[in-house]
Amino acid sequence: MNPSDPATTAAIVKTEHSPVLLDEMIAGLCPKDGGIYVDGTFGGGGYSRAILKSANCKVWAIDRDPEAQQRSKELRETYPGRITFVLGRFGDLTNLMRKSGVNRIDGITLDLGMSSMQLEADERGFSFLRAGPLDMRMEKTGPSAREIVNSLPEEELSQLLFQYGGEKKSRHIAKAIVMARSKAPFQTTLQLADTVSGIVRRSKNGIHPATRTFQALRIFVNDEINELKKALNGAEVMLSEKGRLAIVSFHSAEDQVVKKFLREKSGLIPRPSRHQPFAKDTYSAKTFKIINKRVITPKKEEIFANPRARSARLRIAEKKVLTSAKQKV
Ligand SMILES: C[S@@+](CC[C@H](N)C(=O)[O-])C[C@H]1O[C@@H](n2cnc3c(N)ncnc32)[C@H](O)[C@@H]1O
């Protein structure tokens, strides 16, 4: 779910998570009978359910949020022996799967960000529209958004708002936060939302002023970009030949990571200079083939039915059949 989406308000009235780009993800993943698939972002189980329905396969469903585990019960009962829930981070994909006795995977999907359930739970502190503690931790452990906002030096705050939120007023917001916290530390979502609203104006298309600040903090608190990078490397190791990777992202910071990785791994990033000697460490083996040359975005009908799908972007790639043992990762 993308908190920078103006549809965030609309999503709040929903009680369930509507999976985004579901048909397109399934078409890209191509589940096969007897195959082993990983849904790295179980959430409400929409993707897992669709995979289980589409082929007589097995699904390993990962989520770092302990509340997702409870939601996997119904699917475990509907598809006995075919779905296993793994509590953990998709960045630890290789370890988690090997510990579960899985050494090859036929398809991996990630639907990045947070679920509607997380956004709508006041006590989780993800929403700038809901009064709650300034938390935002998917795992419910580690430093919370409150600790970050109250302790990070102004320059670092400004940098993270710019980097992960694309917030043009990052320096002004960071300054206002530091000034406000010198009087009283931030405790709640609405306190922060109010401070940001004093700096950023509501945009013409209705985006709440605190949208980008909340997005940036959530990404930082949950180390989301590093998680994604680790997951991509894990996928390269764990996918079997012709195994598929289907990733849905919701903002450019994530999508750029996926795009760059896949371009690099499919040999689409040229060498910087023809004189530069080929360095083994710099140029990795071509391990992926990009399936969709153009990023896949939702159709108008999907955006109409589920406005928060608006900024979703799906990229699909296939692990190559590697010819020489040297190329194997
Ligand atoms: C957008 S929701 C997924 C929704 C799901 N596709 C569905 O159809 O219900 C994202 C989920 O990924 C989880 N998540 C985010 N980052 C994660 C990570 N690094 N490791 C594991 N789970 C993660 C969140 O806790 C959340 O439940």
The ligand as an ORCA input file, in Angstrom:
! r2SCAN-3c Opt
* xyz 0 1
  C       0.903     -4.785      0.743
  S       0.857     -5.972      2.004
  C       0.687     -7.492      1.114
  C      -0.725     -7.821      0.791
  C      -0.905     -9.181      0.177
  N      -0.319     -9.293     -1.133
  C      -2.374     -9.536      0.092
  O      -2.845     -9.829     -1.013
  O      -3.039     -9.525      1.116
  C       2.514     -6.054      2.520
  C       2.801     -7.038      3.629
  O       4.197     -7.290      3.593
  C       4.709     -7.332      4.883
  N       6.117     -6.954      4.803
  C       6.633     -5.753      4.509
  N       7.970     -5.810      4.519
  C       8.300     -7.084      4.802
  C       9.548     -7.773      4.944
  N      10.730     -7.161      4.781
  N       9.521     -9.084      5.226
  C       8.339     -9.729      5.382
  N       7.131     -9.133      5.295
  C       7.117     -7.823      4.988
  C       3.862     -6.376      5.673
  O       3.890     -6.724      7.039
  C       2.490     -6.566      5.024
  O       1.746     -7.504      5.723
*
